[in-house]
């Protein structure tokens, strides 16, 4: 029996290089061996997004990204989170068996407290793990691809599902397993930190060539001159180049760094050329798809229809077990 994989991505702007390498590319590869369900997480985006037009635009961009990189709607369901409103119903039911102590241990909430922002943080952020658990459990997911830093979400999901199953026999929520992507490297941003929209340090891989080159040229380096030897092991440009270069190309750049008379501008230009070569076919697909919003909407609608029978089966079990609705 084919197992089911589930993953989501927030609709908060265009995906960046870290999103592509860490989530989009591995997710598309999973459609070869799993029944794959992927959704655009609009409810999660509402914790910060306040522009409805931007929300809709972001949803279409993310859909076009996945299709441009090879997602096959015949094999993988791709849909809007909000097209399955039952997920918020399940989130409420789960919240009624979830202790505050569990939510207070969530990384995002602890980070907000450490920044002194707990009083300004909305309930959506605090309750984020419950909605995330509902996202996973409502599709009877077998596996959820995650990085090492996201394993906590799966542990919390399994905890909530276990509590609901014990409190209400017959709910029979499936306990998903984490499919840990151990080999996904941390993608550095232009400032050397982990690439993140919140750090404003991203590179957009499908940006037009001129914009992509400008982003590459903004990578922060040290102050060594052209003539000085340079350390490639502590340089964001080299780390990014490593993600796309062949072993011979990488060895050549490393030798250039260590030998001197090779500027960071040369390295950034080489990075741009490699990235532009790699992403040009996908960019052309993306631009074609963005010019055809009806096709994007058709894919999203078809995806929601495909997952609906699973949702209805799970919610029938949960409602019956909890005593909700007509007997």
N, C-alpha and C positions, 0 to 999 in steps of 0.2 A: 504494500500500500504506500502510495506517494505521500510524504510528509508535507506539511504546510509551513511556509515561512512567511513572517509578517514584519513589516518595517514601515516607518513613517518619517516624513521630513517636514519641518515647519515652513509655513508660507510667509517667510519674512525676508523678502528680497531674492535676488538672483543667487543661485548656488555659487560657491567659490571653489578653488582648486582642492582645498581640504575636504569639502563635501563630496566632490567627484571621486577622489582617491579613497576616501574613508568610508563612503556610504553608497554612492550611486553606482560606481563600477562593480563593487562586490555584490550589490543587490541584483544588478542585471545578470551577473554570472550565475546567481542562484536559480534563475528561471530555467536553467538547463536540467536541474536535478530535483527541484521542489515545486509544489504548487505555491506560487508566490502571490501574496497580496501586498500591495503598496498603496499608501494613502498620503495625501497632502494634509498636514495637521493644522487646519485653520483654527480649531478651538484652542489649541495650545498657543498659536500665534496671538490670540486675543489678549494674552497677558501683557503684551507690549504694543501691538499694532492698533492704531486708532483711525486709519484711513481705509474705508471700505474699497475704494477704487484700487489702492495699492495691494490690498489683500487679494482681490480678484486677479489683478495683473500678475502678482507673484505666483498664484496657483497655476495660471496658464504657462508662465515661464518654466516652472518646475516640471510641468507635464511635458513641455517641449524638450527640456533637457533630457529627461529619461528616454523619450522616444528617439531623440537625435543620437543618443549613445547606444541604442540598440534594444531597448525594451520592446518586447513583442506582445501586443495586447491580446493575441490569440493564446498566449501561454501564461501571461501574468495579468492579474487584475490591477488596474491603477484607477484610483477614485478619490473623491473629496471626502474628508472625514465628516463634514457636515451633512453629506448625503445619507449618513447612517446615524440619525439622531438618537437611536437606541443606546449609543455608546454613552451618552450623558445619563441615561436612565440607569445603566449598569454601574456607572461611576458613583451615583448616589447610593445605590444598594451596597456597593463595596465600602463606601465611606461609613456606613452604619455598623460595620464590623471592624473598622480600622482604627487602631488606637492613635492618639495624638503623638505619643512618644515615638512611634514608627516614623511619622511624617517629619517630626523635628530632627530626625537623624539624616534626612535627605540632604545630599550635597548642596543643592541650589539654595535650600532654606538656611543651612548652616553658613554658606558663603554670604548670604544677605545679612545675617546676624553679625558676622565678623566685620562686615562693612558698616555696621550701625544703621542698617536700612530696614530692620524688621518692622518698625512701626509704619513705614511707607510702602511695604510690600503688600500686593493685593492677595486675596484669598486664592486666586487662580494659580499663582506661583506656589503657595503653600500646599494646595491640593493637587498640584501637578502630577505627583506619583500615582494618585488614585485614578485620574483620567487616563494616564498612560497604561495603568494596569487594565482598565476597561478596554482600551484600544487593542490590547494583546489578547485578552481572554474572550472577547465577544466573537472572535473568529476561530475559536478552538485551535489556536496556533500551536504547532509542535516545537518550532525553533524561532528564535529572534536573533538576527545577526547584530552583535554589539562589539564595541571596543572594550578594552580592559577597564576604562574609566566609567563604563555604563553598566557594569555587571550589577551594581547596587539596584538598578531599576528592575532587573529580572528577579533578584532576590525578594524585593518588596512585593512584586507582582505575585510571586509564588506564595508569599506569606498571606496576602489578602485572599487569594483563591482558596488556600487551605482553611482559613478562618470561616469563609462563607460556606464552604462545603461541610465543615463541622457543625456550623450553626443551623444550616438548612440542608439536611440530607436530601439528595435528589437533584441538587443544583449541578453537581458533577462537572464543575469547571476544570478544564484540562490544565495541568501544571506544565508550562512551557520550559524548554531548556534554552540556555544561552548558547548561541553559536559564536564563539569568541574568535574574532579576527586578530590573531596574535601577530601576524606579519604586516599589518597596516602601520606604516611609519607615521610618526607625528609630523605633519606637514608644517614647516615654518612659514610665518607670514613675513611681510616685507621688513618688519622690525626684529625678526629673529624669534619672537614668541610664537606659540601655537597659533596657526591661522584661525581667526575668528572674527565674525562681524562685529562683535562687541568690542574688539580691540581696534577696529578700523584698520586692519593690516592685510586685507585680502588681495588675492589675484583672481580675476574672473577669466577662466580659461577660454570661454567662447566670446569674449569681448572682441570687437573689430581689431585688426592688427595694430593700428596706430595706438589704440587705447591699451592693448595688451603690452606693447613695447613700453609705453609710458609707465605702466605699473611695475614692470621688471626694472626699469631704470630708477625707480624710487626705493629699491631695496637698500636698507641701511647697512653701511660697512664701517670698518675702522678708518683711521686717517693715514694709513700707510701710502706712500707715494708710488708712482708707477715703477720706479726702480727697485723698491723694497721687495724681498721675498715675503710671501704671505702664507698663513696657515689655513689650509682648506677645511680642516676639521672643525673650525669655529666660525663658519661663514655661511650665511643664509643662501646666498647665490649658488654656492657650490652644492649645498644640501638639496636645493631645488633642482639643479642640473642633474644631480645623481638620479632623480626620479624618472628621467627621460633619456639619458645618454646611454650609449653602448659602453661596455667595459673599456674598450680602446679609447673612446672619446673621453671617458672619465679620467683615465690614466693620463691622457695628454693634458687635460686641464689641470690636474693635480701637479704635474711636472711644471707647467707654466706658472702656477701659483708659487711653488717652492723655488723656482729658478730666478724670479724677479723679471723686471722689464715687461711686466704683464699687469695691466691695470684692471681694477674692478669693472670699469666700463666695458672692457673686452669680454669679461666673463658674463656680464649682464646681457650683452648683445648675443653671445653664444646661447645663453639660456632662452632668450626671446626666440631666436631662430628655431631651436629645438621644439619649444612649446608650440610655436605657430605652425610648424610642419606637422606636428602630431594632431593638433586640434582643428586644422583647416577643414577637413572633410566633415567633422561633426558640427562645426560652425555653420557650414552651408546647409546641412540638414536642419539645424536649429532655426536659422533665418527663414527657411522655407516653411517650417511648421508654424512659426510665429505669425506668418502672413496668412495662415489658414486657421483662425480661431474656431471655426465650426468643427473641424476635425479634432481639435483638442477637446472640445466639449463633448463630442461623440465618444471619444475614448474614456473620458471621465464618467459619463453616464453609463456606458456599457460595463465599466468596471464595477460601479455600484450595484447594478442589476445582477452581476455575476456573484457578488459576495452576499447578497440579501438572503438567499435560502439558508446559508450558514448562520447568519445573524438571527433569523427567525427561530431556528432550531435551538440555539443557545438560550435566547431570551424566553422561549416557551418553557424550557427546563427551569430557569431561574425564577420566573414568575410563579410557576406552579409550586416550586419548593418553598418560596417565601410567602405564599398565600395571596399574591397580588392578582387582581382581576377575577373574572367569573370562573367558578370551578368547571 
